[in-house]
Each structure stands twice: as C-alpha cells, then as structure tokens.
Amino acid sequence: MVRPLTVSGVTANVAVTVLATPPPTVQFTYVSPSRRSNAADQARYQAILDSLANDARFSWIPAVDRQAYASELALYQTGMRTQAYFEPQDGTPYPGNSQSAIDERASQVRELVARVGEFYSYHTQRSIYLAPLQVVRLEQSALHYWTPMIWSPTNVDRNPIVNSITTELRRRGYKSPNPNPTRSDTIHVYIMDGGGGWAGAWMWENFGGQAAIGDVSACLSRPDIPGVEPAGARARWPGHIQTSWVTCTYNLALGTVVHELGHSFGLPHPVDFQCAGLGEALVMQSHWNADIQSPGFFKPIAGVGTNIGIMKQWDAGLCKPTDLTKGYPVGIGTPSRPNARYRSELEILLDNPHFRRNP
Ligand SMILES: [Zn+2]
C-alpha cells in the first residue's frame, strides 16, 4: 500500500509493506521423557539431598524454603528408590518408551487442548489462537529434569522441571518461551509426563505467560466417561499422587489445564478476592467441577446465575471483599494490565489481546 509520510513538513508517498502481525498465541507443548532414571540421575539427586541442608551455596534460598525443598526431595527420593515416583507404577517406561506410544497420547492431548479452547470461546464469545500442538520426546528421564532445582540461583521461579525442559526445547530448536519473557505475548503451556501432581502458571508483561501441568496425559483415554477414571490410568501415576481425592479423570485434567491457562490470562483465585460465594461455580476456584458433558464444560451450580465456569459479571453480593487490600489487583501483577479491582473475570479476559472477536 502507499501511505503519505510526513517528515519535517515534507510529504512524500512511500511504499509501506504492511507485515501481518503475528497474533498473540497460546502454544501448547506435550513433553514426555524417553527413558527411566538411571544411576547417574540418582547420584545427582542424592548429591542435592546430601548438600541441601548446610551447603553455603544454597544460603540464597530462605531457610523455610530449604526445609520445604528438603521434605519434597525426600519424598521424591523415597519414590525414586522404589522406581515408583518418576515413572509409572505399572513398570513401563514413561509413557511407553517409543515415539508411537507418545504419538498416541499426543492425539488425546490434542483433543484436550481443543476443548480448552472451546471452554474459553464458550464463556467469552471470542476466539483465542491455539498454535498446533508441539510433541516432544525428551532426551532424558523425568528425574533428570527435576534435579536442577537447587542448582540454579537464577531460576527465579525456582521450578526445576519447567526450566530444564525449556532449556532443552530451546537447544533443540522447538518453540519455547522467550528468554526475556516480557517481550513476548505468547503463552506457553507444557503438559509434562513425569511432572507429577504439580501444576503452576505465570503471567508476564505484554500478555505473555507460561503454564505447566504435570501428569494428566494418563487420564485422557475415555472422554466418553469423563467423570470416571479409566481402568489402569491411576496405575500409571507416580506414587506421590496416588491419593484418593485427586482423580485421574478427563474432567479433572480439562479443569486443571483451563485453570492454569486462566492464570496466564491474568485470572487469580476467587479466594484471593474473597469470592467464596461463587467458589464452586468458577474454574479458577473449583477446577474439579469442569465437565465436558455440561454446557460450557462446567457443572451447573444453583443460585449463581450466569456466573458459571468464568464469572461473567461482578456479583457484589457473593464476592464483596471484606478486606480492601484484597481484590483482583492481588495476583494480577503486571503494569500493562488494567486495574481489575471489582471487575468480573470475563471483563479481564476481554481486555486481553489473546481474545479476539469471532470473524
Ligand atoms: Zn491456581
């Protein structure tokens, strides 16, 4: 196109190439370790355990966190000794030490990701751009990705597995978070075999972010019975999440991924702004109520009007804060985002450039 350009009062016609601006993108990546832990992995792990308590190199970690790490690591170690923690209980390598086994799960993850997109489209009447799923057979064991936990003082979020996986993805040329995350509007979401029962999310300046979800790929084989654990699914879980209250169901997997992505979009927990009255109705509080057999993929909750799944309108009766230091600014955290106090989750999402009008 030709556009008049004015420079110091002189007007000229200048050919301007209009580059298509890449849309803000949500990039899902499904990663799976390719081998079981070996003696070298375990020796590295043991060295961390042995040196954690008193080593001056770790003095930068607050003592309370060191204690938490120590107990967490001890838990991992217990499982590791029985070859139970980082690898499936049924004795198979994670998740079946072949590209074809990973591809089979990847197709289920791909379907899950599409439903995550549908959840947000339903509740916002907008579209988000989901890049095609990346599927990566990692080079190492799950334990290998966990162990850098203590070795990286620059690891600001102190999450070992996310950082070490990101490092490998970057080295191997896969799409991965920008080393300077504030310069990117892409949100990266990892679905991590070997990630355990852990999930977390970050939001960055310019509407970028990252989310990471542990072992949910084992839970996706029966979307036709989404509230029921598929036979044998739990058996594949690492030992520490063999608890009765966490279920390996399709619905819980969906709710967990929607929840974490919600954080990267800028949504805090309702309890952060004392919104307990809506808690059971909102995925940011009660992700276990996700349900692919209900409208909007969320179980109906009596008495909350349209505020199901995502809060569509601020409800002062149900959400009125009793402490003015609480509110949506708590947890929003980045300067580019508008002050969101007393605004609904829907309004916050619609301010996010990831959400575009349907054409
Ligand atoms: Zn959360």
Boltz pocket constraint, residues with backbone or C-beta under 6 A from the ligand:
constraints:
  - pocket:
      binder: B
      contacts: [[A, 259], [A, 263], [A, 269], [A, 284]]
      max_distance: 6.0
